[in-house]
């Protein structure tokens, strides 16, 4: 187990980066952007055509879904936010190096990932940027189309002024 932990890739970027991905899944191709402000341990996720954007705070494992058009935001339950943290992907997972590749002009190491949730492959840079990921058994894939290091606007990692932040309601158990 100790050797496996030492041979697992870094899964969070070590420097500020914005990555645009093409996602292929059941709903057809889609575009998504992940931006990392590493000094503040913040990640922003934007999905084209989505209702808003997601802000993850890695430091306190919180997440907020911001819907600017509706002038509101929903704070996700802490358990749900913690599951979105990239380091949660490493828990109980086994990583096996399978090669190297170049994606969007950037080199990465391809890893086979086996975990209790399933298996797949991920191509990750030495500095922790996911460039390509494929789920097993037709679960879809994402691939970077553009990688841009540095120069991120810190204001994009804050809930805008005038946005009302609400707690997401607890889920209601199903009726029997």
Helices and strands as residue ranges (DSSP letters): H 2-6, E 17-24, E 30-37, G 38-40, E 42-47, E 53-57, E 62-67, G 68-70, E 72-75, H 78-84, G 86-89, E 94-103, E 106-115, E 118-124, E 130-135, E 141-149, G 154-157, E 164-167
